[in-house]
Amino acid sequence: MTRVLREDGGTGLGFSLQLDATEARHMALFHAGLRAERPRITPVMGHPWETAFLSNTPIPWDCEPGFSRLKWLP
């Protein structure tokens, strides 16, 4: 999981189900509007987050109960 904070307070979230955080960082930058090119991800599990991103639909962040309990620092 990666969260990007813009200077105006906006945020972008990204994820990767692989060990390298580059995909997650690029995705978060894209969702925050700080990266023009939509990142390409390599699906590894068929997870709902992966399927949603690949089909260009909203990512169902709430499908993972642990994620909804994360406390982000300000």
Sequence and secondary structure as in RCSB ss.txt:
>XXXX:A:sequence
MTRVLREDGGTGLGFSLQLDATEARHMALFHAGLRAERPRITPVMGHPWETAFLSNTPIPWDCEPGFSRLKWLP
>XXXX:A:secstr
 EEEE TTS EEEE  SSS SHHHHHHHHHHTTS SS      SS  HHHHHHHTTS   GGGSHHHHT     
